[in-house]
Amino acid sequence: METATHNHIQIMETGWESYIPKELAHCDRREYNEVCYLIYEWQTGQIDYVDFRIHAVTKILKLKKGKRKINTLEMEFMHANIFAISELMDSFFTKSKEGMLIKQNFTHNHNPDVRPLFKKYYGPQSEFSNVTFGQYEDGLNLYHMYAKTKDEKFLYMLMATFYLPKKKPYIASKIEKLAEDFALLDFGVVYGFFLFFGSFQIYLTDSMVTWEGQTIDLSILYKPTSRKSKVQSDIPGLGIKSLAYQLAESGVFGDLKTLRTENLWEVLLRLYDLRKRDLDAIAEQDALKNEKP
């Protein structure tokens, strides 16, 4: 029976049945990493979309070539069934004019910890609730650097920014050295984190966010405060670096160095409060103008 998160598949002739997740959000850890690796291969032109779908269902369902020899009819039957099942992978995407866009609507980390060699590293919790503003600021820059250059070193540096040994603080100067460890990981894990960070960024800029029981619209952080303002930035919205300087100048969290050590959400909520006040003041001024005869 089909569920809200998984497609039910069944081959009547053999009685075989299983389930396939409908989106990346519903994959378990193994499925997520394997599909993310295939997404990387597809997005970099190493395989086409049809091959991606077939490889993906083969990995998800753990299908392996058996030792028993099969005849041509059996082979054709098997291939036909795999191809039909592979079409279910379309639910991982949204069709648009730009092509097939991955559904990035999850804020939970499929890989909360990783072990490249003998040392264990711990990554962001759901909604990046345990990271500092400095980590987010540096990570956002690395995310866009990879998107712009496709240089894989930025993917490893992105992971090194957020995955740390237990109880160890984030030190920006050590990122390039730490990134060498993450180059030893399965690449599906590395690219999966890139997609996870992207999903979180979409969550911040396009969604109504629920935090501590309150629903807030963080998209106002990425809008101009007046009709005449024009935002020009290489990253979504006003630019995190610009916001960091503004907050540091205000002294709300101390200087820039201190600000970078603050919890990301504490900073975002403070920014939201300040921006809301600005927008409310503008709305009040407009109302007063309209009241004048």
N, C-alpha and C positions, 0 to 999 in steps of 0.2 A: 504494500500500500504506500502510495506517495505521501510524503510528509511536507511540512512547510519549508524544510531545509534540504531535503534530499529527494532525488528522483528514484523511483523504484523501477528496476529493470528485470525482465523475466524472459527466458527462452522456453516457450511452451513445449517444443519438441524434445528438449532434454530435461526440463524441470529445473534448470539452473536459474537462480535469481540473486540479485544483490542490490546495492544502493550506490548512487553517485551524488555527491554534494552539488547543490545548485549554483553556488558561488564560492569564491575564495574565502569569504567570511565563515562558511560552514565546513571548511576542510579541517581535518585534524592536522596535527603537526607534520606527520609524514607526507600526507597528501598535499599540504600547502607548499612544502619545500620542493617537492617533485614537480608540481604544476608551475611554480614560480620559475624554476629552471627552464622549463619548456617555453614559458612566456618570454623569457629572455632570449632563447634561441629563435623564437618566432619574430620578436621585435627587432632583432639584429639581422634578420634575413637568412639565418642558417637553415631554417625549415619554413615551409609554407603553412598557411592556416589549416589546411586539411590534414597535413602531417602532424601538426600540433594537436589537433583534436584526437587523432588516432593514438598518438603516443601518450596523451594525457589519460585517456580511459584505460589504456593498457597498464599504465603505472598505478592509477587509482585502484583498479580491480585486481592488481597483482597477477596479471595474466602472463604466463610464461610458456615458452614452446615445450610441448611434451615430448617424451622419448618415443611414443608410439607413432609409427608411420601412418599417415592418413592419405586417402586417395584424393583425386582432383575434386570430386563433388564435395567431399567433406571440407576440403581446403576452401572452396568457394563459399560454402555455407558459413564457415567460420569468419571469413573476411567480410562477408555481407553483414553478418550480425555485428561485428566490431565497428564497421562503418556506420551502421544505423545507430548504434549506441553512442558513437562519438559525436553525433549531432547534438546530443544533450549538453555538450560543452558550450554550446552557444549561449546558454543561460548565464555563463560567467561574464558575459559582455553585454554592452548596450550598443545597438547599431546607430550610427550617426553618419553625417556627410563626410566626416574625417575617417570613417572606417569603424572597426570594432574596438570599442573602448572598454577597458577592464572596469568591472564594478568594484570600486574601492570605497566600500561603505562599512568598514570595520575599524574599531579602535582598540581591539584586544591584540596582544602580541602572541603570535603563534609560537615564537621561540623566546620564552622569558629568560632562558639561560643557554649558553653555548660553551663548548669545550674544544677549542681548536687543537690543543695538544694535551697537556696534563693539568692546565690551570682552567678553572671554571670562571666564566664571566657572566654577570647578571645585567640584563637589559631593562628597558622601560616597562613599567607596569601598564595596565590598560589606561588609555587616554593620556599617556606620558605623565602620569600623576606624580612620579618620583624623580623627575629630572629638574635640573636648574635652568634658569633663563639663559645662562651662558651656553649650556649644552645645546639648547634649542636654537639659539642665534647662530652658533657655529655650524650646527647640523643643517640648518636651512640653507646656508651658503654652500655647503658641500653637496647637498641634494641638487641644487640648481647648477652647480659646476658639472656634475655628472650628466644632467639632462642636456647641458649645452655642449659638452665635449665628448661624451661617451667614453671617457677615460676611466677604466675600472678602478684605478687607485683611489678615486673619490668615493667609490662604494665601500671599500675597506676602511677608509678614513671615517666615513659616516658611521659604520658600525663601531669603530674604536671610540667615537665620541660618546656613544650611549651605553656601550657594554663595558662594565668595569668590574674588577675584582671586588669581592664582598667588603663593604665598609671602607672602600678607597674613594677619595674625592676625585672629581674631574679636574685634570690638569691639561689645558689645551696644548702646551708645549710638547707633551709626550704622545700626541695622537699619531704622528707619522710613524714613530717607532712601534707603537701598539698595533698599528694597521698591518704590520708584517705578520702578526699572529693570525689575524682574521683572514689573511690570504690562504690559510691552510684549511679553511672551512669548506664544506660542500657549497658550491656556488649558488645553489637554490636557496640556501639560508641567507646568503649575502644579498642576493637580488630580492629575496622575500622581504628583507628589512627595508630596502629602498621603497618597495611598494607599500609597506606598512606605514612608513613615514609619510609617503604621499597621501595615503588614505587619511592620516591624521590631519594633514594640512587642509585637505578638502573639508574635513569635519569642522575645523576652526573657521574657515572662510565662507562656507556655504550653508551651514546648518545652525539650527537653534540648539544651543548647548545646555545640557542640564548639569548643574554643578551644585552640590550640597543642597539639593531640593529646589533650587531656583533655575528657571529657564531664562537664559540670556542670549542675546543676539550678538555674538562676537564679530559679525560681519561689519559692524559699525566702526571697528578699528581700521578697516580697509576702505573707508569711504572718506571723501574730502569733507571738511567741516563747513564749507560754503559752496554756493553754486558756481563761483568763479574759479575755485581751486581745480587744478589739473594734476593728477597724480602721475608721476613718471618714475618708475622703479623697475629694476631687473627682477624683482620678486613680487609676489602678489601683495597688493595693498600699498601701504605707505612705506614699507621697508622696515624690517625689524631693527636694523642698525640705527636708523633715524629715530625710531621710537625709544631705543635704549639711551641715546644721547639726550633726548627730551626728558626722560625720567631721571637720568643722572643729574641733569641741570636743576630739576625741581627739588632734588634732595630727599624725595619720599623714601627711598631705600638706601640713601647714602650715595657715595660716589659710584662710578661705573664699575669698578672692581667688586664692590660689595653687591651691587645690583645683579651682577652675573652669577653670584652664588645663591641668590634667592630662588625659591621654588617657582617654576614656570607659571603655575596657575595663580599664585599669589600676585605675580606681576601682571598677568593677563587680566585678572579681575580688577586690579587697580587701574590699569589702562582703560578698561571698559567703563569704570566709574568716572574717570576724568573725561573721556570722550562723550559719555552720555550727558554730563554737565554742559559741555560745549554745545552739543546739539540742542539741548533743552533751552540754552540761553539764546541761540540763534532763532529757534522756533518762537520764543517769547518776543524777541525783537520784531520778527515778521508779523506777529499778531498785533503788536502795538502799532505798527505802520499801517496795517489794514484798518485799524479802528479810527485812524485820523480821517477827518472829512476831506 
